[in-house]
Amino acid sequence: MRGLTASGAAERERLLAAAVVEAVQGTSAYAGSIFLRSRDRRSIVLAATCGVPPSLLGGWRLIAASSPIPVAVAYSTGRTVHLVNAEETMRRYPQLAVALPYAFGSCSVPVRAGEELFGSMAIVWPASPGSEGLSKPQRRHVRSIACRLGDALAELRARTGDPVECEPGTATVETLAYSAEAVQVGLFDWNLGSGILSVDDAFCAIFSLDPGAFDGRPDTLASCLHPGDRAAFRACVREAVGEGRITARRLRVRDRSDGGERYRTIELWGRVPEADDARTATHLVGTVVDARAGGAAVAAVERLPDGLFSLAPDGHVTYANRCALRLLDVSADDVLGQCLWDVLPWLSDPSVEYRHRSAMISQAPSSFLVSRTPDQWLAFSLHPQPDGVTGRVVPATRPPSAAAAPAYPPTVAPATTPARLGAMYHVLQLSSALTEAVTTRQVCEVVSDQLLPAFGGQQMAIYVVRNKAMHLLHHTGHHETFLDWLQGLPLHARLPGTETLTSGAPLFIESQTDLVRGYPGIPTGQVSSWVYLPLIASGRPVGTCVLGFDDPHHFTEKDRGVLTALAGLIAQALERARLYDSEFAVAHGLQQALLPHRLPKVPGIRIVARYLPATSGMEIGGDWYDVIPTDTGICLVIGDVEGHSIAAAATMAQLRSAVRAFAAAGHAPGDVMSGVNRTLIDLDSDLLASCCYIHLEAHRGHASAVTAGHPAPLLRLPNGTTNVLDLHVGTVLGVDHASTYTPTRICLPPGSVLALYTDGLVEKPGTDIGVGIDRLRVSLAHARADSLDELADRLLHHARGSSHRADDIALLLTEHGSN
């Protein structure tokens, strides 16, 4: 994919800036951002901001598309995510709340054109606990802006061929928050030969002149000045004619804005341009600057006994008065343009940066105490606005118990520079995501989803140690042969993938030259830079995680430190997941052994069954199904013992045996269910069970069905009409020794399909089970399948795709009247 053309880049910048500014100004928000998808679609990249500079967003410049945070969810699902305050954010998106624990509300919307998703846009606003967030019209307004942006990006792509995608490392379009005008600048062009000035409207406004009426004569300007400054102005004229320049002349100009005769101080600058053109040399161009109240405000602040300073939105110092410099014991040259926590060791604790970030993102004042020495304490307060922070610092007394005050940073400066919040984000995000990953596959997917977008890599492989050799566990990326040579190598081999594991030290290789120099003859492939991270858990080598970069990549000290820290998290999660996988395989192997190995073949009836174990837990469930041939027909059985445990599986096996015994003895359906109920009670297991039992008569046109608290079967007729069977519902098994079960006679026309299932297929937390049953009924009615096997797979399609299925699923389908 080719990159953006210069004209395409400029137009995209304009579109992005206009959209994010309109979204912020049209709502109660103070900041906004736009993310566009990356080329590989695995991540979204910060493309534009308004109000909050990218430096405050830390690790949020590049976000995995699968991340459970609002801007990624808006992109991946195409839905609006509206979070009214911090409480709702913590409840719905705890990972976002952990990384940005500030009081703000947000609204994230997809940027799309038709059905194609290009990215997402988010705006944030200060939010108190009782905040109601954006109104419906405001949310519609934001969605409308995002849709217009999506259409404009699609039109730009169609017209110029430029891609919509935004690559990692692309400069972010920044639009500063609106702030009151502090300086007004007017421009002039003075013809030294004729003496006539050509000026712009701002120049006239500073001199309180009507642009249409100004005659361009210096004397007219002189009449607008304080009488005492007119001589100085005439000196400016002489200087301009004689020396070709005017050097910073301060003049007082009459201010007629309120009808009075007050004066304001302005500065006049000018020079003759350096050019060979003789005409140009006869002109003097320059500016007149009206700082308005700026100079007076600075003078007033300098007289105060308190220390006052101003921070840009990204935390850099833009001004500090003399008192602040004295209290901080620094010079203006030391701090201007710098962050206080970078310059002053005793302010380098991350909590200080955290408080600035908190003030900017939540737009709420913040205050804290800091100790320069054990006996010198300073009280800081931060007062934010979208365009920056005003800070105040004054001497303070030592708190009663500094050690007991959690808001006070340590009194001793750290020996090394602490980790910045942007770097800490990666650790928080990955550790939070890994807590939800259970299997090795899930751990590997989380690692690739988080690490590659965060550091800009294109390849990732995880090799694990088995029998003292390296074996590939997971690979992602477009180079299929990435690190194939590592497969099967013994741990003692002198190669980067093994040496980093045996030494325990990560390896960062920034170029193919460096790789060949350190390991002559090693295959380089199409990768230019590598990171080899040793995965060591509890002192035992687990494996190696390798990141690959298509282009040469420089690894900063921060990158190296963060990746080294993440390696430990990955190793612990992978070891835990491997143990889980082993126990899971044993447990579910046992459960599968308790289910029928094969179904009987019955002439005229097609039968298929499916069983899906739960994925969010490791214990065995109690779902079962069975097909039992008898002298009088065929018996279909499906049941569910409550709970997930060895006891539930054992009870399930005993109930299955009991059903088979009663059915083989020729008992009627109601008697079979009554006998199974008594069996469960006699087992004294304290577990309950549900069951549905259907006896298909020998001629197979009719059946008798009984149910003990189990979801009713579905019947699809040959014309596609599908109904939930209306059966007499008996008591759940295991409640009452005297329970009886009344059979219901049902008709099964040739070509009809009967579906028996357990509640794991239809039950969802917070939703009535009847809704799930009706959804399954609709799916069965409209499913198009060439075979019963394909029909079963279609009914289980969504369940198979769920990585957090809390309950087992059993499904039994029969098609009647087939030859």
Buried (B, 14 or more C-beta within 10 A) or exposed (E): EEEBEEEBBEBBBEBBBBBBBBBBEBBBBBBBBBBBBBBBEBBBBBBBBBBBBBBBBBBBBBBBBBBBBBBBBBBBEBEBBBBBBBBBBBEBBEBBBBBBBBBBBBBBBBBBBEEEBBBBBBBBBBBEEEBEBBEEEBBEBBBBBBBBBBBBBBEBBEEBEBBBBBBBEBEBBBBBBBEEEEEBBBBBBBBBEEEEBBBBEBBBBBBEBEEEEBEBEBEBBBEBBBEEBBEBBEEBBEBBEEEBBBEEBEBBBBBEEEEEEEBBBBBBBBBBEEEEEEEEBBBBBBBBBBBBEEEEEEEEBEEEEBBBBBBBBBBBBEBBBBBBBEBBEBEEEBBBEBBBBBBBBBBBBBBBBBBBBBBBBBBBEBEBBBBBEEEBBBBBBBBBBBBBBBBBBBEBEEBEEBEEEEEBBEBEBEEEEBBBBBBBBBBBBBBBBBEEBBBBBBBBBBBBBBBBBBBBBBBBBBBBBEEEBBBBBBBBBEBEEBBBEBEBBEBEBEBBBBBBBEEEEBBBBBBBEBBEEEBEEBEBBEBBBBBBBBBBBEEEBBBBBBBBBBEEBEBEEBBEBBBBBBBBBBBBBBBBBBEBBEEBEEBBEEBEEBBBEEBEEBEBBBBBBBBBBBBEBBBBBBBBBBBBEBEEBBBBBBBBBBBBBEBBBBBBBBBBBBBBBBBEEEBBBBBBBBBBBBBBBEBEBEBBBBBBBBBBBEEBEEBBBBBBBBBBBBBBBEEEEBEBBEBEBBBBBBBEEEBBBEBBEBEBEEEBBBBBBBBBBBBEEEEEEEEBBBBBBEBBBEBEEEEBEEBBBBBBEEBEEEEEBBBBBBBBBBBBBEE
